[in-house]
Amino acid sequence: MKKIAIASDHAGLTLKNHLKQHLKDLGYEVVDRGCQTQESVDYPDFAKLVANDVQKGSAWRGVLICGTGIGMALTANRFSKVRAASITDIYSAKMARAHNDLNLLCLGGRVVGIGLAEEILKIFLETEFEGGRHQKRLEKIE
């Protein structure tokens, strides 16, 4: 069973809880790294937990949710071997996986609705990395 680490700040809590259950329904093992309440928290604290899981390989992939997804992506990308992006549409989700081997999906709880978030998540989980010319580009990032 593939393990997905997930976390949010207060702005992403509702979407995180929905996607957490959705992932479980799809048969994934889910590790919830917080937060658990609507009280204001600092998104980097939670982004670091999930990015660390992805970096070390204790999670196959990660999902982070804040208001826009941008702050989470900025924080997560500070970790080597982590490729995070804030995704708001289907095409970007597909290309981020196929060409950039995205391993940490960031979403905006104030930007992306539940239905679209489920579709983006599906693409994130199912789209294969194409490798080839894209692999050498990723190596230049590291």
JOCOR-V283726 format. One record per run of one state. SS is the DSSP state (hx for helix, st for strand, lp for the rest). FROM is the first residue (numbers start at 1). LEN is the number of residues. If there is no record, write none. Layout:
ss:SS from:FROM len:LEN
ss:SS from:FROM len:LEN
//
This chain:
ss:lp from:1 len:2
ss:st from:3 len:6
ss:lp from:9 len:1
ss:hx from:10 len:16
ss:lp from:26 len:3
ss:st from:29 len:4
ss:lp from:33 len:10
ss:hx from:43 len:14
ss:lp from:57 len:4
ss:st from:61 len:6
ss:lp from:67 len:3
ss:hx from:70 len:7
ss:lp from:77 len:7
ss:st from:84 len:3
ss:lp from:87 len:3
ss:hx from:90 len:11
ss:lp from:101 len:3
ss:st from:104 len:5
ss:lp from:109 len:5
ss:hx from:114 len:13
ss:lp from:127 len:6
ss:hx from:133 len:9
ss:lp from:142 len:1
//
